[in-house]
Amino acid sequence: MRPIVFGLIAAMMAAILPAASYAATASPASKPAAKPIDPDSIKKGMAAAPGVITTAGLDCNLANARLLGKSIDPKTKAASSYYELACKQQEGFIVAVPEKDGLPLIYSCLEVANTPTSGAQCLLPENADPKQGLAALVAKNKPSCQMTNARAIGQTTDRTATVFEVACQGGPGYNIQASFPVSASKPAQFAPCFALAPTSSMKCTLTDDATSAAFVNGLISKMGKPCTLKDRRYVGGTADGAIFFEVACTDSKGYMIEQAANGDVKPAIDCAVADGIGGGCTLTNARAAQTEQASLYSKLAHGAGYACDVSRYAPFSVNVPGHEVVELACSNRPDGAVAIFPASSSEKAQIYDCAHSDIEGYRCSFTTADAALPTLTADLNKLGKTSCVVSGARFIAKTVDNQGFVEVACADGNPGFVITYIVGPPLAPKEALGCAAAKGILGGCQMPQNQKHG
C-alpha cells in the first residue's frame, strides 16, 4: 500500500462550509424530521448538473440534483455555488464550483455524512443511505463481501484518492483507496483491516480484530494444510484483485495463502518455496522449513518406490483434493519427478518421473530433457524395440480414453517411434509404432529428424 497523507475532512468542511451559511439544513446529529426540498432548488440543480459533472470530472449517471446555494470564503472572498448530485448506482456528491478560476471542491455523500457539523449535507432521497453508493465498487472488486457498513476516512492531499472503510458480513473488512472523485468504474486498492497498524490514520473502526482472526482461520480451513494459527501477516495484493497472507502455525510451519478476488482460496504455498511472493515469509524460519520439508519428501518418495534424495522442490499451483503436487529434484540421480503426496499416511504417493509427467499434465522444470531420455529408451526396450537409443522426445497428447502418446527420435538417425502409454496409476508403455505406421495417431511424427524419413 502506497504512503498516503490525509486531509482532515471535518476541518476542511467546517472551514469551507460554515454551518451558519446553511442554517436551514438539518444536521444528522440532531436527527430532526426531514424538511421538504424546495422544488426550485431541484430545478436549478438539474439545469446546472451536466456542467457541474463535466467541470468536476465526475463519473455520474445523473439521477437528481439540487442547488444548495452560494457561499463566500471569508479568507479569499471567492464565491462558490454548492450543489448536491445524486448518481445512479454510485456515490452522490456535494460539489462547490468557484464562480471564478479555481478547482471545484468535491466530497462524496459518505464523507459529508461523517462530518455532520459541516452544514452542507446530502438530502436528496436517492442519497438517503450514502454507504450504498459504494456497493457497486465493492461488488466489482470484492464480490465475496456482503457489505454491512461503511464510512469515509478522507482524501489524499494530492487529490488522487478517496479512502473508505467497509465492513463485510463474516469477512475481514477492508480499507479502500478509491479514485478521486470516487468511481466504481476506476481501479481501487482493497487492503484487509488487519493489514493496518493500530496507529495508522487509515485503521479500521468497523471491524474488530476477532473478526479478522476468524476470517484468517476460515482461509486456513480451505488451504489444504493443517495449521493452528499462531500469527498472521498481510503480504499484499495483485492487479487482478487477489490478496496474499502469511500464516505461522503452532507446529512451526508456515504458509502463504492466496485468496482470489472472488473469494476462492488456492492451495497453500509452503514458506520454504515462497521467496518470490512479497519477499517471502517473515513469521517462520524458511531455511529450516526447507530442510525439514525436503527430508519429509525424500522419505515419502522412497516409500513410494522412487529413490530420490530430495535436494530441491516446488509445489504446483493445482487443487487436487487431499493431496499436494510437488516437483522434485534429486541429489542422487540426474532425473527428477512429479510427486502427488496424499494427506493420509496410509496412502502411498504417486510418482511420475519427468520422462512421463507431461502425460499427467505436469511439466518438469528442474530436470533437463537429456536426463529424462534414458527412461524412454528403457520403455522401448520393454516393447521389443532394442535398436533405438532415444535422443529426443515430444509429448503429443493425452486422450479421453486414458491413453498418452510420446514421439521419440533415435540417436542413430533411423526413424523414431510413437510410444502409446496406458495412463495410470500405474503408467505403463503399451506399444511402440514406427513413424511410418503412426501417421494416424494425432498427426503422427513431427520432430524434424523423424520427418526426414517421411
Secondary structure, DSSP 4 states (H G I P E B T S, - for coil): -----B--HHHHHHHHS-GGGGTTSPPTTT-PPPPPPPHHHHHHHHHHHHHHHHHHT----EEEEEEEEEEE-TTT--EEEEEEEEETTS--EEEEEESSSSPPEEEEHHHHHT-GGGS----SGGGSSGGGGGHHHHHHH-TT--EEEEEEEEEBTTSSEEEEEEEETTS--EEEEEESS--TTS--EEEEGGGS-TT-TT--SSS-HHHHHHHHHHHHHHTTS---EEEEEEEEE-TTS-EEEEEEETTS-EEEEEE-TTS-BPPPEEGGG-TTSTT--SSS-HHHHHHHHHHHHHHHHHHTT----EEEEEE-S---TTEEEEEEEESS-S--EEEEEESSTTSPPEEEETTTGGGGT---SSS-HHHHHHHHHHHHHHTT--S--EEEEEEEEE-TTSEEEEEEEETTSS--EEEEEE-SSSPEEEEEEETTT-TTSTT---SHHHHTT-
